[in-house]
Amino acid sequence: MRPGDNCRAEDLTRGKFRFLGVERDLGFPPQSWEPGEHPDISRLWLFHLHYLDYLEGLNSVPGTEAAACSLVDSWIDAYPLGEGDWWVAPWHPFVVATRAQSFVRFLASTSASAVGEFRAKLLRSLYVHGGFLARHIEYDLLGNHLIRNLSALALVGRVFAHTPEGRGWLLRAIDELADALDEQVLLDGGHEERSPMYHALVLQDLLDVVEALPAADRALGGLNRAARSRVSSARERLCALGLRMAAWLEAICHVDGDIPLFNDSVLLGDGVTGLLDRVRTSLPGFEGHGSNSL
């Protein structure tokens, strides 16, 4: 689910990147991942460029797997070891978290034959993302930034659950994620920032972790009984919170199924419908009413 205007797959492969209503021809893959020569490219525009969350749309189009792989390969070559100042666009913690999520989804959705040649390279980069996130969780900002950081760290931990570091990332992240959402989800089920768009994004991050936990639990064979209990307990807490959040989101949507534009929100299109469909699949007990009567 990408808020606002999307990079279309056919535009991306022609080197045209569009975010926040501004389109620039950067080449494909981009000749530079930090195109500072354009004065109307904001820091937030660069954030969107480095999220790489447009990979999902690109990878969903038949025949574009090789192009998606070349895009990821180009980014990894430009930023091999997490070098650079943390506050610049590529290594801002929120950007790192979003890109880590994108890499995890990319690994899961791309055929083995397409990823095979550089899978090890991608995994090394993803491991760097995990280590960076573990050291740069945004406890200062809290809110949706903290949820994104912890969700991403849990997903990366899931990928590396066969290692001590990965298991540590996963267990830390799911405990802290459940605690943070306990604080941030209000009694009516709404997120504390009172932004329908942020609410939907937080719910999406929650679902990513809930959907990853069953497989992660089976993969964590080295965990003792107490650690397995932590996994199960955290998942139960997240499921309960997700049900409340989903009910609030469905209730606040307009009759066209999209969100009201409060507090930094933009229209999400069919993203809300897709998100609530995921809830119905992943969170037993949520039925909803399919169409809103508000």
N, C-alpha and C positions, 0 to 999 in steps of 0.2 A: 504494500500500500504506500504509494508515493503521493503526498499532498501536492496540490498545485499542478502546474504544467509539466508534462513529462518529456523526457528525451525519447523520441520515437526511434525504434530500431533502425529504420531505413535512413534516418537523419544521422544517427550515430556512426553508422558504417561509412557515411560520406564525410565524417569529421565534424559534424555540426552538433554542438552541445548547447542545450537550452535549459536554463534555470532562472527562476524568478523573473520571467518575461524577457530575459536577455539571452540572445543567441550569438555564439561565436564559433567561427571555423578554426578549430585547433588541429585539424588533421586526424587521421585514424591509423594507429593510435596517436594520441596527441604528441606534437613535436616538443611541447613543453607542458609539464603538469602544473606549472606555476606561471601562467601567462600574464605577468605583471605589466606588459606593454599596453594593455587595454585599460584606459582610465575608468571606464564604467563597470569594470569587474570588481565587485565588492568582496570583502572577506567572506561574507556569507555565501556568495556565488562560488568561491573557491571551496568552501566547506562542501557544498553540493557536488562539486566536481570530484572531490576526494572521498565522498561517501561510497562511491561505486555501487549504490543501490539500484542504479539503472541497469546493472548486469542482469537482473532477473527478467526485465522486459526484453532485453537483447537476447538472452539465452532461450527465451520462450518461442522465438521465431525459428522455424525450420531452416537449417542451413547456415545458422549464424554461430554455431558452437566454436568454430575455429577463430572467428572474429572476436568472440568473447574471451577466449583463451589468450589471444594476442594482446587484448586490452589489459588483462590482469598481468600478463607477463611484462608488459611495458611499465606498469606502475611498480611492480616489484623491483625491476631493474633500476628504476629511478630512486627507490627508497628501500635499499636491501636490508638494513640492520636497525631501523628505528632511529636513524641519525637525524640531528636537527633539533631545534628548540621546540619544547612541547607546546608552546602557545601559537606556533604558526599553523596554518591550515592543515597540512597533512598529518600532524601529530598532536592536534588538539584532542583531548580525551574523548569528547563526544564524537568527533570525526573517526577516531580510531575504533570506537565501539561500534559505530554504524557500519564501517567498512568491514570489521571482523564479522558482523552478522552477515554481510553480503558475501564474504568469502565462504562462510559455513554453508549458506544456501547454495552457492555456486558449486561447491563440492558435492552437495547432496543431489543437485538437479542435473548435473552434466554427466554425460555418458563416460564410462571408464576409458573408452578408446580415445575420447577427445582430451581428457585431462591427463591421461597416462604419462605423456612425455614430460610434463612439468609438475606432476602432482607433488613430488618431494619438495620442489622449490616453493610451491604454494603452501605446503604444510609448514615449511621453515618460516615463511613470512607470517603465517597465522600464529605460530608459536611466539614469534617476536611481539605480535599484537597482544597476545595473552599476558606476557611478561610486562609489557608497557602498561596495560590496563591495571594489572594487579598493583602497580606502583603509583598510578595516577587516577584513582577513583575520585570523582568530583563530590567529595563530602562537603565542600564549601558551598556548592550551588544547590545540592539536594534536588527535589522536584523530579521532573522527567529526565533530567540529565543523569541523576544517580541511578534511576531505573534502567536507562539505556546502558550505562556502564556495567551494572551488575548482571543484566540479562546477557550482554555480550560475553562477559567473563564466564558465565555459566555455560554458554554454548561452546566457547573455545575449550573450557575444561572438559566438556562432553567429548569433544574430538580427541583430546589427549588423555582420556580417562585411564588409559593403560600405563600412564606415567605418574609418579608421585606428585609432580608439579600440577599436572592436569587434575588429578583428584582433589588436590588442595584448592585449586581455583574453583572447581565446581562446588565443593562443600561450603567454602567460604561464601561464594556468590549466592547460592540459593538460600542460605540462612539469612544473609544480610538483605537479600531481595524481599523475602517474606516479611522481615521486620520493617523495612522501609515502606512497603505497601500497606502494612497494618497502620502505619502512621499517616500515609498520604491518602488513602481511600476513606472518604468521609462516611458518616452514618447513612446518607442517602445513596451511597454507591458511587458518587461522583469523585473525580480526582481533585485534590486540593487546589490545583491551579485554576480550576473552573474554566478551562478552555476545552471545548468539545474535541478539537483536533488533538491536543496533547493527551486528552483522556483516551482517545482511540489509539494513539501511538503507544501509550503505556499499556493498554490492554493487549495490543499486538505483541509487545515485548514479553508480557506475562505468558501469553499463549505459546510463544516460541520456546520458553523454558519448560512449560508444562508438557508440551509435545515431545521435548527432547528427554525428559527425565525417565520415562519407562525404559527406554533403550539404554540410557546411561546407567540406571540401577543394575541392569543385567551385566553391563560391561565392567562394573566396579567390583570385580571378584575379590580384589585385595582388601576390601573394606571389612571391618569387623561389624558385629551386630549393631553396636551403638551408632556407627556411621550410617549404616543402611537405614536405621530408624530415623536419622536426621533427614535423609533424602525423602523418605515416605512422609514424614511430618511436614516438611517444607512444601511438598507437592500438594498435600491436602489443604494447607493454608492458602496456597496460591489459587487452587481451584475454587475455594469458597469466595475469595476476593474477586476472582474473575467473573463468577456468576453475578455478583452484585454490580460490578462495573458494566457488564453486558446489559443488564436490565436497565441501568441508568442511561446508557448510550441509546438503546432502542427507544426508550421513552422520550428522549429529548429530540430525536430526529423529526424533521418535517415530513409531510405526506409524500414527498418525492424520495424519501429515504436518505437524504443527505443531512448534514449537521447544520445548526444555526451558526452564524459567523460571529461568535463572541470571543474576545480575548485572544487575538492573534490567530484565529482559525481561518482556514480557507476550505473551499468545497473539496470533498473527497470522492465525489462521484460514486461509482459502484464499489469503492473500497469499503464502505460501511457494510453493505450487504455481504461482501466476501468475508469481512471480519466476523460478522454475526453467524455466518454459516460455519466458520471455523469453530466458534464457540459451541454451536450445537453438536459438532462432531467431537470436540475435545473435552468438553465440560459436561458430563452427565448431569441432568437436572435442569438445563436451560432449554426451554422450548420456544419462548417468545411468541409473538403473534404474526411474524412474517411481514406485516404491513402496519404502518403507524397510523393511529387515529387522531393524533394531536393536531 
